[in-house]
Amino acid sequence: MDRDSFLYKLRRRMQICAYKVVPNETLSKFYYKIVMHEKLNIKEPKTFNEKLQWMKLYYFPKNQLVADCSDKYKVREYIKDKGYENILVPLIGYWRDARDIEWEKLPDKFVLKCNHG
């Protein structure tokens, strides 16, 4: 295993451990400081990014529609239920395992996405 791969795996393990013991607000402040190079004002958010962090912490977890719309299949059902099926990109297929994909049957151009990504 090369150095970069080792460091990445170590960082991911530390993040997973941190998410289990450190409050979400504290982690959000920590990551915000690393990425934005400024302190996160979660009490009175003013910038777009601060407001997104507030929503991530306090609004999204309580909103089932947000959770449903993060699922590529559930959001398609939601759009259909609202009467907008005509705007959906056609779905070529659904596979639980990449080994099940019949590559030769796919069109020359397509987009392949994981449901969770």
N, CA, C and O atoms as a GROMACS GRO file, in nm:
protein
  468
    1MET      N    1   0.086  -0.118   0.000
    1MET     CA    2   0.000   0.000   0.000
    1MET      C    3   0.090   0.124   0.000
    1MET      O    4   0.181   0.136   0.082
    2ASP      N    5   0.064   0.216  -0.093
    2ASP     CA    6   0.147   0.336  -0.098
    2ASP      C    7   0.109   0.435   0.013
    2ASP      O    8   0.006   0.420   0.079
    3ARG      N    9   0.192   0.534   0.032
    3ARG     CA   10   0.176   0.631   0.142
    3ARG      C   11   0.044   0.706   0.132
    3ARG      O   12  -0.026   0.721   0.233
    4ASP      N   13   0.008   0.753   0.012
    4ASP     CA   14  -0.116   0.830  -0.004
    4ASP      C   15  -0.240   0.746   0.027
    4ASP      O   16  -0.334   0.794   0.090
    5SER      N   17  -0.238   0.623  -0.017
    5SER     CA   18  -0.350   0.533   0.009
    5SER      C   19  -0.362   0.507   0.159
    5SER      O   20  -0.473   0.507   0.214
    6PHE      N   21  -0.249   0.484   0.224
    6PHE     CA   22  -0.249   0.462   0.369
    6PHE      C   23  -0.304   0.583   0.443
    6PHE      O   24  -0.388   0.569   0.532
    7LEU      N   25  -0.257   0.702   0.406
    7LEU     CA   26  -0.302   0.825   0.473
    7LEU      C   27  -0.450   0.849   0.451
    7LEU      O   28  -0.521   0.894   0.542
    8TYR      N   29  -0.499   0.821   0.330
    8TYR     CA   30  -0.641   0.838   0.301
    8TYR      C   31  -0.724   0.745   0.389
    8TYR      O   32  -0.822   0.788   0.450
    9LYS      N   33  -0.684   0.618   0.396
    9LYS     CA   34  -0.759   0.522   0.476
    9LYS      C   35  -0.755   0.558   0.625
    9LYS      O   36  -0.854   0.543   0.696
   10LEU      N   37  -0.641   0.605   0.670
   10LEU     CA   38  -0.629   0.648   0.810
   10LEU      C   39  -0.720   0.767   0.839
   10LEU      O   40  -0.789   0.770   0.941
   11ARG      N   41  -0.721   0.865   0.748
   11ARG     CA   42  -0.807   0.983   0.765
   11ARG      C   43  -0.954   0.943   0.767
   11ARG      O   44  -1.030   0.993   0.850
   12ARG      N   45  -0.994   0.853   0.678
   12ARG     CA   46  -1.134   0.809   0.673
   12ARG      C   47  -1.174   0.737   0.802
   12ARG      O   48  -1.284   0.757   0.853
   13ARG      N   49  -1.084   0.654   0.854
   13ARG     CA   50  -1.115   0.584   0.981
   13ARG      C   51  -1.130   0.684   1.094
   13ARG      O   52  -1.219   0.670   1.179
   14MET      N   53  -1.044   0.785   1.095
   14MET     CA   54  -1.054   0.887   1.201
   14MET      C   55  -1.184   0.965   1.188
   14MET      O   56  -1.246   0.998   1.289
   15GLN      N   57  -1.225   0.995   1.066
   15GLN     CA   58  -1.352   1.066   1.045
   15GLN      C   59  -1.469   0.982   1.094
   15GLN      O   60  -1.558   1.035   1.160
   16ILE      N   61  -1.469   0.855   1.062
   16ILE     CA   62  -1.578   0.767   1.105
   16ILE      C   63  -1.586   0.762   1.257
   16ILE      O   64  -1.695   0.767   1.314
   17CYS      N   65  -1.472   0.751   1.321
   17CYS     CA   66  -1.469   0.751   1.469
   17CYS      C   67  -1.519   0.885   1.524
   17CYS      O   68  -1.596   0.888   1.619
   18ALA      N   69  -1.474   0.994   1.462
   18ALA     CA   70  -1.515   1.127   1.509
   18ALA      C   71  -1.666   1.145   1.498
   18ALA      O   72  -1.728   1.200   1.588
   19TYR      N   73  -1.726   1.098   1.388
   19TYR     CA   74  -1.871   1.113   1.370
   19TYR      C   75  -1.951   1.039   1.476
   19TYR      O   76  -2.066   1.072   1.503
   20LYS      N   77  -1.888   0.938   1.536
   20LYS     CA   78  -1.958   0.862   1.640
   20LYS      C   79  -1.953   0.929   1.777
   20LYS      O   80  -2.039   0.903   1.860
   21VAL      N   81  -1.853   1.015   1.801
   21VAL     CA   82  -1.836   1.071   1.935
   21VAL      C   83  -1.843   1.224   1.942
   21VAL      O   84  -1.868   1.280   2.049
   22VAL      N   85  -1.821   1.292   1.830
   22VAL     CA   86  -1.819   1.438   1.829
   22VAL      C   87  -1.953   1.489   1.774
   22VAL      O   88  -2.000   1.439   1.672
   23PRO      N   89  -2.014   1.588   1.840
   23PRO     CA   90  -2.142   1.641   1.791
   23PRO      C   91  -2.130   1.696   1.647
   23PRO      O   92  -2.026   1.749   1.608
   24ASN      N   93  -2.238   1.682   1.572
   24ASN     CA   94  -2.240   1.727   1.432
   24ASN      C   95  -2.205   1.874   1.417
   24ASN      O   96  -2.132   1.911   1.325
   25GLU      N   97  -2.254   1.959   1.507
   25GLU     CA   98  -2.225   2.102   1.498
   25GLU      C   99  -2.076   2.127   1.513
   25GLU      O  100  -2.019   2.208   1.440
   26THR      N  101  -2.012   2.059   1.604
   26THR     CA  102  -1.868   2.075   1.625
   26THR      C  103  -1.790   2.032   1.502
   26THR      O  104  -1.698   2.102   1.459
   27LEU      N  105  -1.827   1.919   1.443
   27LEU     CA  106  -1.760   1.873   1.322
   27LEU      C  107  -1.782   1.970   1.206
   27LEU      O  108  -1.690   1.996   1.128
   28SER      N  109  -1.903   2.022   1.195
   28SER     CA  110  -1.931   2.118   1.087
   28SER      C  111  -1.844   2.241   1.102
   28SER      O  112  -1.790   2.292   1.004
   29LYS      N  113  -1.831   2.289   1.223
   29LYS     CA  114  -1.746   2.406   1.248
   29LYS      C  115  -1.600   2.376   1.213
   29LYS      O  116  -1.531   2.458   1.153
   30PHE      N  117  -1.555   2.258   1.252
   30PHE     CA  118  -1.417   2.217   1.224
   30PHE      C  119  -1.390   2.212   1.074
   30PHE      O  120  -1.293   2.270   1.027
   31TYR      N  121  -1.476   2.141   0.998
   31TYR     CA  122  -1.457   2.129   0.854
   31TYR      C  123  -1.475   2.263   0.783
   31TYR      O  124  -1.405   2.292   0.686
   32TYR      N  125  -1.568   2.343   0.830
   32TYR     CA  126  -1.589   2.475   0.770
   32TYR      C  127  -1.462   2.558   0.782
   32TYR      O  128  -1.421   2.625   0.687
   33LYS      N  129  -1.400   2.553   0.898
   33LYS     CA  130  -1.276   2.628   0.921
   33LYS      C  131  -1.166   2.579   0.827
   33LYS      O  132  -1.092   2.660   0.771
   34ILE      N  133  -1.155   2.449   0.809
   34ILE     CA  134  -1.053   2.392   0.720
   34ILE      C  135  -1.077   2.434   0.574
   34ILE      O  136  -0.984   2.475   0.505
   35VAL      N  137  -1.201   2.423   0.530
   35VAL     CA  138  -1.231   2.449   0.389
   35VAL      C  139  -1.243   2.598   0.357
   35VAL      O  140  -1.188   2.645   0.258
   36MET      N  141  -1.314   2.671   0.443
   36MET     CA  142  -1.343   2.812   0.414
   36MET      C  143  -1.241   2.909   0.474
   36MET      O  144  -1.238   3.027   0.437
   37HIS      N  145  -1.160   2.861   0.566
   37HIS     CA  146  -1.059   2.944   0.633
   37HIS      C  147  -1.122   3.058   0.713
   37HIS      O  148  -1.064   3.165   0.726
   38GLU      N  149  -1.239   3.032   0.764
   38GLU     CA  150  -1.305   3.129   0.851
   38GLU      C  151  -1.397   3.057   0.948
   38GLU      O  152  -1.432   2.940   0.927
   39LYS      N  153  -1.436   3.125   1.052
   39LYS     CA  154  -1.520   3.065   1.156
   39LYS      C  155  -1.666   3.057   1.108
   39LYS      O  156  -1.717   3.151   1.047
   40LEU      N  157  -1.731   2.944   1.136
   40LEU     CA  158  -1.872   2.924   1.100
   40LEU      C  159  -1.961   2.991   1.203
   40LEU      O  160  -1.952   2.963   1.322
   41ASN      N  161  -2.048   3.079   1.155
   41ASN     CA  162  -2.145   3.145   1.243
   41ASN      C  163  -2.277   3.069   1.229
   41ASN      O  164  -2.359   3.100   1.142
   42ILE      N  165  -2.295   2.971   1.314
   42ILE     CA  166  -2.415   2.886   1.305
   42ILE      C  167  -2.534   2.948   1.378
   42ILE      O  168  -2.648   2.915   1.349
   43LYS      N  169  -2.507   3.036   1.474
   43LYS     CA  170  -2.615   3.100   1.552
   43LYS      C  171  -2.690   3.205   1.468
   43LYS      O  172  -2.812   3.215   1.476
   44GLU      N  173  -2.615   3.282   1.388
   44GLU     CA  174  -2.675   3.384   1.301
   44GLU      C  175  -2.610   3.376   1.163
   44GLU      O  176  -2.532   3.463   1.127
   45PRO      N  177  -2.642   3.272   1.086
   45PRO     CA  178  -2.578   3.255   0.955
   45PRO      C  179  -2.614   3.370   0.860
   45PRO      O  180  -2.730   3.410   0.851
   46LYS      N  181  -2.513   3.421   0.792
   46LYS     CA  182  -2.536   3.533   0.700
   46LYS      C  183  -2.501   3.495   0.556
   46LYS      O  184  -2.572   3.534   0.463
   47THR      N  185  -2.392   3.421   0.538
   47THR     CA  186  -2.352   3.385   0.402
   47THR      C  187  -2.431   3.262   0.355
   47THR      O  188  -2.490   3.190   0.435
   48PHE      N  189  -2.430   3.241   0.225
   48PHE     CA  190  -2.497   3.125   0.167
   48PHE      C  191  -2.442   2.996   0.226
   48PHE      O  192  -2.519   2.906   0.262
   49ASN      N  193  -2.309   2.986   0.237
   49ASN     CA  194  -2.248   2.864   0.290
   49ASN      C  195  -2.285   2.842   0.437
   49ASN      O  196  -2.307   2.729   0.478
   50GLU      N  197  -2.291   2.948   0.515
   50GLU     CA  198  -2.332   2.934   0.654
   50GLU      C  199  -2.477   2.887   0.663
   50GLU      O  200  -2.511   2.804   0.747
   51LYS      N  201  -2.561   2.939   0.578
   51LYS     CA  202  -2.702   2.898   0.579
   51LYS      C  203  -2.718   2.752   0.536
   51LYS      O  204  -2.803   2.681   0.589
   52LEU      N  205  -2.636   2.707   0.440
   52LEU     CA  206  -2.638   2.567   0.402
   52LEU      C  207  -2.597   2.477   0.518
   52LEU      O  208  -2.656   2.371   0.540
   53GLN      N  209  -2.497   2.519   0.593
   53GLN     CA  210  -2.454   2.441   0.710
   53GLN      C  211  -2.565   2.435   0.814
   53GLN      O  212  -2.589   2.330   0.874
   54TRP      N  213  -2.633   2.546   0.836
   54TRP     CA  214  -2.743   2.549   0.933
   54TRP      C  215  -2.854   2.453   0.888
   54TRP      O  216  -2.907   2.376   0.968
   55MET      N  217  -2.887   2.459   0.758
   55MET     CA  218  -2.992   2.370   0.706
   55MET      C  219  -2.951   2.224   0.718
   55MET      O  220  -3.032   2.139   0.753
   56LYS      N  221  -2.824   2.195   0.690
   56LYS     CA  222  -2.774   2.058   0.701
   56LYS      C  223  -2.788   2.006   0.844
   56LYS      O  224  -2.821   1.889   0.865
   57LEU      N  225  -2.763   2.092   0.941
   57LEU     CA  226  -2.767   2.050   1.081
   57LEU      C  227  -2.908   2.048   1.140
   57LEU      O  228  -2.941   1.957   1.217
   58TYR      N  229  -2.992   2.145   1.104
   58TYR     CA  230  -3.118   2.163   1.177
   58TYR      C  231  -3.246   2.145   1.095
   58TYR      O  232  -3.351   2.119   1.153
   59TYR      N  233  -3.240   2.157   0.964
   59TYR     CA  234  -3.361   2.146   0.883
   59TYR      C  235  -3.368   2.012   0.810
   59TYR      O  236  -3.469   1.942   0.818
   60PHE      N  237  -3.262   1.977   0.739
   60PHE     CA  238  -3.264   1.857   0.657
   60PHE      C  239  -3.292   1.729   0.735
   60PHE      O  240  -3.371   1.648   0.689
   61PRO      N  241  -3.229   1.708   0.853
   61PRO     CA  242  -3.254   1.581   0.924
   61PRO      C  243  -3.400   1.562   0.965
   61PRO      O  244  -3.443   1.449   0.987
   62LYS      N  245  -3.475   1.669   0.976
   62LYS     CA  246  -3.614   1.660   1.020
   62LYS      C  247  -3.713   1.660   0.903
   62LYS      O  248  -3.834   1.653   0.924
   63ASN      N  249  -3.663   1.667   0.781
   63ASN     CA  250  -3.749   1.680   0.664
   63ASN      C  251  -3.740   1.553   0.579
   63ASN      O  252  -3.639   1.529   0.513
   64GLN      N  253  -3.845   1.473   0.580
   64GLN     CA  254  -3.847   1.347   0.507
   64GLN      C  255  -3.834   1.368   0.357
   64GLN      O  256  -3.776   1.285   0.287
   65LEU      N  257  -3.887   1.479   0.306
   65LEU     CA  258  -3.878   1.506   0.162
   65LEU      C  259  -3.732   1.521   0.120
   65LEU      O  260  -3.694   1.476   0.012
   66VAL      N  261  -3.650   1.584   0.202
   66VAL     CA  262  -3.508   1.598   0.172
   66VAL      C  263  -3.443   1.460   0.162
   66VAL      O  264  -3.366   1.433   0.070
   67ALA      N  265  -3.475   1.374   0.257
   67ALA     CA  266  -3.419   1.238   0.256
   67ALA      C  267  -3.466   1.163   0.132
   67ALA      O  268  -3.386   1.097   0.065
   68ASP      N  269  -3.594   1.172   0.100
   68ASP     CA  270  -3.648   1.102  -0.017
   68ASP      C  271  -3.584   1.154  -0.146
   68ASP      O  272  -3.555   1.076  -0.236
   69CYS      N  273  -3.564   1.284  -0.154
   69CYS     CA  274  -3.510   1.342  -0.278
   69CYS      C  275  -3.360   1.318  -0.293
   69CYS      O  276  -3.304   1.347  -0.399
   70SER      N  277  -3.294   1.268  -0.190
   70SER     CA  278  -3.153   1.233  -0.204
   70SER      C  279  -3.138   1.092  -0.263
   70SER      O  280  -3.028   1.050  -0.298
   71ASP      N  281  -3.248   1.022  -0.274
   71ASP     CA  282  -3.250   0.888  -0.335
   71ASP      C  283  -3.295   0.904  -0.481
   71ASP      O  284  -3.405   0.952  -0.506
   72LYS      N  285  -3.211   0.864  -0.575
   72LYS     CA  286  -3.240   0.887  -0.717
   72LYS      C  287  -3.369   0.821  -0.765
   72LYS      O  288  -3.432   0.869  -0.858
   73TYR      N  289  -3.408   0.711  -0.701
   73TYR     CA  290  -3.531   0.644  -0.742
   73TYR      C  291  -3.652   0.705  -0.674
   73TYR      O  292  -3.756   0.724  -0.736
   74LYS      N  293  -3.640   0.736  -0.546
   74LYS     CA  294  -3.752   0.797  -0.475
   74LYS      C  295  -3.785   0.934  -0.532
   74LYS      O  296  -3.902   0.971  -0.540
   75VAL      N  297  -3.684   1.011  -0.572
   75VAL     CA  298  -3.712   1.144  -0.628
   75VAL      C  299  -3.783   1.131  -0.763
   75VAL      O  300  -3.865   1.217  -0.798
   76ARG      N  301  -3.754   1.027  -0.838
   76ARG     CA  302  -3.826   1.005  -0.965
   76ARG      C  303  -3.974   0.980  -0.938
   76ARG      O  304  -4.060   1.032  -1.009
   77GLU      N  305  -4.003   0.902  -0.834
   77GLU     CA  306  -4.143   0.877  -0.798
   77GLU      C  307  -4.211   1.006  -0.752
   77GLU      O  308  -4.326   1.030  -0.786
   78TYR      N  309  -4.139   1.087  -0.677
   78TYR     CA  310  -4.193   1.215  -0.630
   78TYR      C  311  -4.229   1.304  -0.750
   78TYR      O  312  -4.336   1.365  -0.753
   79ILE      N  313  -4.138   1.311  -0.846
   79ILE     CA  314  -4.161   1.395  -0.964
   79ILE      C  315  -4.280   1.342  -1.045
   79ILE      O  316  -4.362   1.420  -1.094
   80LYS      N  317  -4.289   1.209  -1.059
   80LYS     CA  318  -4.403   1.149  -1.128
   80LYS      C  319  -4.534   1.181  -1.057
   80LYS      O  320  -4.634   1.217  -1.120
   81ASP      N  321  -4.533   1.169  -0.924
   81ASP     CA  322  -4.654   1.197  -0.844
   81ASP      C  323  -4.700   1.342  -0.858
   81ASP      O  324  -4.818   1.372  -0.846
   82LYS      N  325  -4.605   1.432  -0.885
   82LYS     CA  326  -4.639   1.574  -0.901
   82LYS      C  327  -4.682   1.606  -1.044
   82LYS      O  328  -4.719   1.719  -1.074
   83GLY      N  329  -4.677   1.505  -1.133
   83GLY     CA  330  -4.723   1.527  -1.270
   83GLY      C  331  -4.616   1.576  -1.365
   83GLY      O  332  -4.648   1.630  -1.471
   84TYR      N  333  -4.490   1.558  -1.331
   84TYR     CA  334  -4.381   1.608  -1.416
   84TYR      C  335  -4.297   1.494  -1.474
   84TYR      O  336  -4.178   1.514  -1.500
   85GLU      N  337  -4.355   1.379  -1.494
   85GLU     CA  338  -4.281   1.265  -1.547
   85GLU      C  339  -4.214   1.298  -1.680
   85GLU      O  340  -4.109   1.242  -1.713
   86ASN      N  341  -4.274   1.387  -1.757
   86ASN     CA  342  -4.221   1.423  -1.889
   86ASN      C  343  -4.084   1.490  -1.883
   86ASN      O  344  -4.014   1.494  -1.985
   87ILE      N  345  -4.043   1.542  -1.769
   87ILE     CA  346  -3.912   1.609  -1.762
   87ILE      C  347  -3.801   1.513  -1.718
   87ILE      O  348  -3.683   1.551  -1.718
   88LEU      N  349  -3.837   1.390  -1.682
   88LEU     CA  350  -3.737   1.295  -1.636
   88LEU      C  351  -3.655   1.239  -1.752
   88LEU      O  352  -3.708   1.212  -1.860
   89VAL      N  353  -3.526   1.223  -1.728
   89VAL     CA  354  -3.438   1.158  -1.825
   89VAL      C  355  -3.473   1.009  -1.825
   89VAL      O  356  -3.490   0.950  -1.718
   90PRO      N  357  -3.485   0.949  -1.942
   90PRO     CA  358  -3.520   0.806  -1.946
   90PRO      C  359  -3.420   0.721  -1.867
   90PRO      O  360  -3.299   0.745  -1.870
   91LEU      N  361  -3.473   0.623  -1.798
   91LEU     CA  362  -3.391   0.532  -1.719
   91LEU      C  363  -3.364   0.408  -1.803
   91LEU      O  364  -3.457   0.340  -1.846
   92ILE      N  365  -3.237   0.378  -1.826
   92ILE     CA  366  -3.200   0.263  -1.910
   92ILE      C  367  -3.208   0.134  -1.830
   92ILE      O  368  -3.250   0.031  -1.882
   93GLY      N  369  -3.167   0.139  -1.705
   93GLY     CA  370  -3.169   0.016  -1.626
   93GLY      C  371  -3.133   0.041  -1.481
   93GLY      O  372  -3.096   0.151  -1.440
   94TYR      N  373  -3.145  -0.067  -1.406
   94TYR     CA  374  -3.114  -0.065  -1.264
   94TYR      C  375  -3.046  -0.197  -1.230
   94TYR      O  376  -3.099  -0.304  -1.259
   95TRP      N  377  -2.929  -0.189  -1.168
   95TRP     CA  378  -2.855  -0.310  -1.132
   95TRP      C  379  -2.806  -0.297  -0.988
   95TRP      O  380  -2.763  -0.190  -0.946
   96ARG      N  381  -2.811  -0.404  -0.915
   96ARG     CA  382  -2.758  -0.408  -0.778
   96ARG      C  383  -2.609  -0.442  -0.777
   96ARG      O  384  -2.540  -0.414  -0.679
   97ASP      N  385  -2.560  -0.501  -0.884
   97ASP     CA  386  -2.422  -0.544  -0.891
   97ASP      C  387  -2.368  -0.512  -1.030
   97ASP      O  388  -2.434  -0.542  -1.130
   98ALA      N  389  -2.251  -0.453  -1.039
   98ALA     CA  390  -2.192  -0.415  -1.168
   98ALA      C  391  -2.170  -0.537  -1.257
   98ALA      O  392  -2.168  -0.524  -1.380
   99ARG      N  393  -2.153  -0.652  -1.197
   99ARG     CA  394  -2.133  -0.774  -1.277
   99ARG      C  395  -2.259  -0.814  -1.354
   99ARG      O  396  -2.253  -0.893  -1.447
  100ASP      N  397  -2.374  -0.758  -1.313
  100ASP     CA  398  -2.500  -0.790  -1.381
  100ASP      C  399  -2.526  -0.703  -1.504
  100ASP      O  400  -2.620  -0.729  -1.579
  101ILE      N  401  -2.446  -0.601  -1.525
  101ILE     CA  402  -2.468  -0.509  -1.637
  101ILE      C  403  -2.427  -0.577  -1.768
  101ILE      O  404  -2.317  -0.630  -1.782
  102GLU      N  405  -2.518  -0.575  -1.862
  102GLU     CA  406  -2.488  -0.628  -1.995
  102GLU      C  407  -2.440  -0.510  -2.080
  102GLU      O  408  -2.518  -0.443  -2.148
  103TRP      N  409  -2.310  -0.487  -2.075
  103TRP     CA  410  -2.250  -0.368  -2.135
  103TRP      C  411  -2.278  -0.357  -2.285
  103TRP      O  412  -2.298  -0.248  -2.337
  104GLU      N  413  -2.280  -0.468  -2.352
  104GLU     CA  414  -2.300  -0.466  -2.498
  104GLU      C  415  -2.442  -0.421  -2.535
  104GLU      O  416  -2.464  -0.380  -2.649
  105LYS      N  417  -2.537  -0.427  -2.443
  105LYS     CA  418  -2.675  -0.385  -2.471
  105LYS      C  419  -2.698  -0.237  -2.443
  105LYS      O  420  -2.805  -0.184  -2.474
  106LEU      N  421  -2.600  -0.170  -2.384
  106LEU     CA  422  -2.615  -0.027  -2.352
  106LEU      C  423  -2.591   0.057  -2.477
  106LEU      O  424  -2.519   0.014  -2.567
  107PRO      N  425  -2.650   0.177  -2.482
  107PRO     CA  426  -2.627   0.265  -2.598
  107PRO      C  427  -2.481   0.314  -2.601
  107PRO      O  428  -2.406   0.295  -2.506
  108ASP      N  429  -2.444   0.376  -2.713
  108ASP     CA  430  -2.306   0.426  -2.727
  108ASP      C  431  -2.273   0.532  -2.623
  108ASP      O  432  -2.160   0.541  -2.576
  109LYS      N  433  -2.373   0.613  -2.588
  109LYS     CA  434  -2.352   0.718  -2.488
  109LYS      C  435  -2.456   0.705  -2.377
  109LYS      O  436  -2.575   0.690  -2.404
  110PHE      N  437  -2.410   0.710  -2.255
  110PHE     CA  438  -2.500   0.702  -2.139
  110PHE      C  439  -2.426   0.751  -2.016
  110PHE      O  440  -2.304   0.768  -2.017
  111VAL      N  441  -2.501   0.772  -1.910
  111VAL     CA  442  -2.443   0.810  -1.782
  111VAL      C  443  -2.479   0.700  -1.682
  111VAL      O  444  -2.594   0.658  -1.673
  112LEU      N  445  -2.381   0.654  -1.609
  112LEU     CA  446  -2.400   0.551  -1.509
  112LEU      C  447  -2.375   0.613  -1.373
  112LEU      O  448  -2.268   0.669  -1.348
  113LYS      N  449  -2.475   0.604  -1.284
  113LYS     CA  450  -2.463   0.666  -1.152
  113LYS      C  451  -2.505   0.568  -1.044
  113LYS      O  452  -2.594   0.485  -1.063
  114CYS      N  453  -2.438   0.579  -0.931
  114CYS     CA  454  -2.482   0.505  -0.812
  114CYS      C  455  -2.604   0.577  -0.754
  114CYS      O  456  -2.616   0.698  -0.771
  115ASN      N  457  -2.690   0.507  -0.689
  115ASN     CA  458  -2.808   0.569  -0.629
  115ASN      C  459  -2.768   0.662  -0.515
  115ASN      O  460  -2.834   0.764  -0.492
  116HIS      N  461  -2.662   0.630  -0.444
  116HIS     CA  462  -2.624   0.708  -0.327
  116HIS      C  463  -2.525   0.820  -0.360
  116HIS      O  464  -2.491   0.899  -0.272
  117GLY      N  465  -2.478   0.830  -0.484
  117GLY     CA  466  -2.374   0.927  -0.515
  117GLY      C  467  -2.425   1.048  -0.589
  117GLY      O  468  -2.348   1.138  -0.622
   0.00000   0.00000   0.00000
